[in-house]
């Protein structure tokens, strides 16, 4: 700060010093007022270039996590739809199994066996309808790899780094009438034994005598086992997604806290600083006025 010499009024150094102090206070007060108005600690990259870079990375990360959480929520809804379809198929198969069990004894006559066979066919057709209706955004979920718009595996976004996790939901042994990646149709449209579904063609459902009834019951039991395994697989993956939601939610909160510490203003501290600078602004203005009037005492020398 320049030395004040009140006898040299042309320079008025005291007033210049007071003016510089007032300008500094005004500049600092404007910054704190802007922080209070915006809630931001970093108003521009010039405030803290390194901090701005770190905060931006945290912000990008937390937004990616939120997008991933939304995607997992959609995946959970898709799997719930899948589970519902499989559960309804299971319910139908239980009814079919009960009907087939009736044909394992000699208490049924030809007419009754024909009626049971017709009901089994109707149940089988209902399974195919359920498979067709169990879809998501135009993709069949449990029809397997056979047919347009169907799928034997699903890929879900579960990582905020934009990697995807592909999951083959339905993979069974051929002995269960399910081939890896295939689905849960009861039979194909030709009426023959279908190795890409549950194997419940007409030939697999004949109950014309006790032996045929036992075979039909076994075929339905195999199909029921396959569907139960499918439900278990879907449930297991739903549980995995729930764990991912819990983990990502905590990570997102921690990332948001790190971003908040760097980028957002401490409102209490900013208010204290603003109050202090407001007082200094008033005192600096008063001192500037006083410095401007100080040289007037020299007029006494000219009387």
C-alpha positions in Angstrom: 0.0 0.0 0.0 1.3 3.4 -1.0 2.3 5.9 1.8 -0.1 8.7 2.4 1.1 12.3 2.1 -1.8 14.6 2.7 0.2 17.6 1.7 0.3 16.5 -1.9 -3.4 16.7 -2.8 -3.0 16.2 -6.5 -2.4 12.5 -6.0 -4.7 12.0 -3.1 -3.0 8.6 -2.2 -5.2 8.0 0.8 -8.3 8.1 -1.3 -6.7 5.8 -3.9 -5.8 3.3 -1.2 -9.4 3.4 0.2 -10.8 3.0 -3.3 -8.6 0.0 -4.0 -9.7 -1.6 -0.7 -13.4 -0.9 -1.6 -13.0 -2.5 -5.1 -11.4 -5.6 -3.5 -14.2 -5.9 -1.0 -16.8 -5.4 -3.8 -15.2 -8.1 -5.9 -15.1 -10.6 -3.1 -18.6 -9.8 -2.0 -19.9 -10.3 -5.5 -18.3 -13.8 -5.6 -19.9 -14.8 -2.2 -23.3 -13.4 -3.3 -23.2 -15.4 -6.5 -22.3 -18.5 -4.6 -25.3 -17.9 -2.3 -27.5 -17.3 -5.3 -26.4 -20.4 -7.2 -25.4 -22.7 -4.4 -22.2 -23.5 -6.3 -18.7 -23.3 -4.9 -17.1 -23.5 -8.3 -18.6 -20.7 -10.4 -16.1 -21.2 -13.3 -13.1 -23.4 -14.1 -10.9 -20.4 -13.2 -11.9 -20.7 -9.6 -10.2 -24.2 -9.3 -9.2 -25.8 -12.5 -8.2 -29.1 -10.9 -11.3 -29.2 -8.7 -13.6 -28.4 -11.6 -12.1 -31.4 -13.5 -12.5 -33.7 -10.6 -16.1 -32.5 -9.9 -17.0 -32.9 -13.6 -15.8 -36.5 -13.5 -17.8 -37.2 -10.4 -20.9 -35.7 -12.0 -20.5 -37.7 -15.1 -20.1 -40.9 -13.0 -23.2 -40.3 -10.9 -25.3 -39.6 -13.9 -24.1 -42.8 -15.5 -25.0 -44.6 -12.3 -28.5 -43.2 -12.4 -28.9 -44.3 -16.0 -27.8 -47.8 -15.0 -30.2 -47.9 -12.1 -33.0 -47.0 -14.5 -31.9 -49.7 -16.9 -31.8 -52.3 -14.1 -35.3 -51.2 -13.1 -36.4 -51.9 -16.7 -34.7 -55.3 -16.6 -36.4 -56.2 -13.3 -39.8 -55.4 -14.9 -38.9 -57.5 -18.0 -37.9 -60.4 -15.8 -41.1 -60.0 -13.7 -43.0 -60.3 -17.0 -41.0 -63.4 -17.8 -41.6 -65.0 -14.4 -45.3 -64.3 -14.7 -45.5 -66.1 -18.1 -43.5 -69.1 -16.8 -45.6 -69.3 -13.6 -48.8 -69.4 -15.6 -47.4 -72.2 -17.8 -46.5 -74.1 -14.6 -50.1 -73.7 -13.4 -51.4 -75.1 -16.7 -48.9 -78.0 -16.6 -50.1 -78.9 -13.1 -53.6 -79.1 -14.4 -52.4 -81.2 -17.3 -50.5 -83.5 -14.9 -53.6 -84.1 -12.8 -55.6 -85.0 -15.9 -52.9 -87.3 -17.2 -52.8 -89.1 -13.8 -56.5 -90.0 -14.2 -55.6 -92.0 -17.3 -53.0 -94.2 -15.5 -55.8 -96.5 -14.3 -58.3 -98.7 -16.0 -61.3 -96.8 -14.5 -61.6 -94.7 -17.6 -63.2 -95.9 -20.8 -62.5 -94.9 -24.4 -64.8 -92.0 -24.4 -63.4 -90.6 -21.1 -59.8 -91.0 -22.4 -60.7 -89.1 -25.6 -62.2 -86.3 -23.4 -59.0 -86.2 -21.3 -56.9 -86.1 -24.5 -58.9 -83.3 -25.9 -58.5 -81.3 -22.7 -54.8 -81.9 -22.7 -54.6 -80.6 -26.2 -56.6 -77.5 -25.2 -54.2 -76.9 -22.2 -51.2 -77.4 -24.6 -52.6 -74.7 -27.0 -53.1 -72.4 -24.0 -49.4 -72.8 -23.1 -48.4 -71.7 -26.7 -50.7 -68.7 -26.3 -49.0 -67.7 -23.0 -45.6 -68.1 -24.7 -46.7 -65.8 -27.5 -48.1 -63.2 -25.2 -45.1 -63.1 -22.9 -43.2 -60.4 -24.7 -41.4 -57.1 -24.1 -41.1 -54.4 -26.7 -41.7 -56.8 -29.5 -39.3 -59.5 -28.3 -40.7 -62.9 -27.2 -39.2 -63.7 -23.9 -39.8 -67.4 -23.5 -40.2 -68.7 -27.0 -36.5 -69.5 -27.4 -34.4 -69.0 -30.5 -36.9 -70.4 -32.9 -39.1 -67.8 -34.6 -38.9 -64.1 -35.5 -38.5 -61.6 -32.7 -37.6 -64.2 -30.1 -34.5 -64.6 -28.0 -32.7 -67.3 -26.1 -30.5 -64.8 -24.2 -30.9 -61.3 -22.9 -28.3 -58.6 -22.3 -28.9 -56.0 -19.5 -27.0 -52.8 -18.7 -25.7 -53.4 -15.1 -22.5 -51.4 -15.1 -22.1 -47.6 -15.2 -19.0 -48.0 -17.3 -21.4 -49.0 -20.1 -20.5 -52.6 -20.2 -23.3 -55.1 -20.6 -23.9 -58.4 -19.0 -25.3 -61.0 -21.3 -27.3 -63.8 -19.6 -28.6 -67.0 -21.2 -31.7 -67.3 -19.1 -32.9 -70.7 -20.3 -30.4 -73.5 -20.8 -31.5 -77.1 -20.1 -30.3 -80.5 -21.1 -31.9 -82.2 -24.2 -33.2 -84.9 -21.9 -35.6 -82.3 -20.5 -36.8 -81.6 -24.1 -35.1 -78.2 -23.9 -32.0 -77.3 -25.9 -29.8 -74.5 -24.7 -31.2 -71.2 -25.8 -34.6 -72.6 -26.8 -37.9 -71.8 -25.1 -41.1 -73.1 -23.6 -43.5 -73.7 -26.5 -45.5 -76.7 -25.8 -45.0 -78.1 -29.3 -44.4 -76.9 -32.8 -47.0 -76.2 -35.4 -46.6 -79.6 -37.2 -47.9 -81.6 -34.2 -44.8 -83.7 -34.1 -42.4 -84.1 -31.1 -40.8 -80.7 -30.7 -37.2 -80.7 -29.4 -37.1 -76.9 -29.2 -39.9 -76.7 -26.7 -41.6 -78.7 -23.9 -42.1 -81.7 -26.2 -45.9 -81.9 -25.7 -47.0 -82.8 -29.2 -50.1 -84.9 -29.8 -48.0 -88.1 -29.8 -46.6 -87.1 -26.3 -50.1 -86.6 -24.9 -51.9 -89.8 -26.0 -53.8 -91.4 -23.1 -55.5 -94.2 -25.1 -54.5 -96.8 -22.5 -52.7 -97.2 -19.2 -49.3 -97.4 -20.8 -49.9 -94.3 -22.9 -51.3 -92.5 -19.9 -48.1 -93.2 -18.0 -46.0 -92.0 -20.8 -48.0 -88.8 -21.2 -47.8 -88.2 -17.4 -44.0 -88.6 -17.6 -43.8 -86.2 -20.5 -45.8 -83.6 -18.7 -43.6 -84.1 -15.6 -40.5 -83.5 -17.7 -42.0 -80.3 -19.0 -43.0 -79.2 -15.5 -39.4 -79.8 -14.3 -38.1 -77.7 -17.2 -40.5 -74.8 -16.4 -39.7 -74.9 -12.7 -36.0 -74.7 -13.5 -36.7 -71.7 -15.8 -38.6 -70.0 -12.9 -35.7 -70.6 -10.6 -33.2 -69.2 -13.1 -35.3 -66.0 -13.6 -35.7 -65.7 -9.8 -31.9 -66.0 -9.3 -31.2 -63.3 -11.8 -33.8 -61.1 -10.3 -32.1 -61.5 -7.0 -28.7 -60.6 -8.6 -30.3 -57.4 -10.0 -31.6 -56.5 -6.6 -28.1 -56.7 -5.2 -26.8 -54.6 -8.0 -29.4 -51.9 -7.3 -28.4 -51.8 -3.6 -24.7 -51.6 -4.5 -25.2 -48.9 -7.2 -27.4 -46.9 -4.9 -24.8 -46.6 -2.2 -22.0 -45.9 -4.8 -24.2 -43.2 -6.4 -24.8 -41.5 -3.0 -21.0 -41.6 -2.2 -20.2 -40.2 -5.6 -22.8 -37.4 -5.2 -21.3 -36.6 -1.8 -17.8 -36.3 -3.3 -19.2 -34.0 -6.1 -21.1 -32.0 -3.5 -18.1 -31.4 -1.4 -16.1 -30.0 -4.3 -18.6 -28.2 -6.4 -21.3 -26.9 -4.1 -21.1 -24.1 -1.7 -21.2 -24.2 2.1 -24.1 -21.9 2.5 -23.5 -21.1 6.2 -19.9 -20.2 5.6 -20.8 -18.2 2.5 -23.4 -16.2 4.5 -20.8 -15.4 7.2 -18.4 -14.2 4.6 -21.0 -12.1 2.8 -22.1 -10.5 6.1 -18.5 -9.6 6.9 -17.8 -8.2 3.5 -21.0 -6.1 3.5 -19.8 -4.4 6.7 -16.3 -3.9 5.2 -18.0 -2.4 2.1 -19.7 0.1 4.3 -16.6 1.0 6.2 -14.5 1.2 3.0 -17.0 3.6 1.5 -16.8 5.7 4.7 -13.0 5.7 4.6 -13.0 6.7 1.0 -15.3 9.7 1.8 -13.1 10.6 4.7 -9.9 10.3 2.5 -11.4 12.6 -0.1 -12.1 15.3 2.5 -8.8 15.0 4.4 -6.8 17.4 2.1 -9.3 20.2 2.9 -7.3 21.1 6.0 -4.7 22.5 3.7 -7.1 25.4 3.0 -6.2 26.8 6.4 -2.8 27.6 5.0 -4.3 30.0 2.5 -6.3 32.2 5.0 
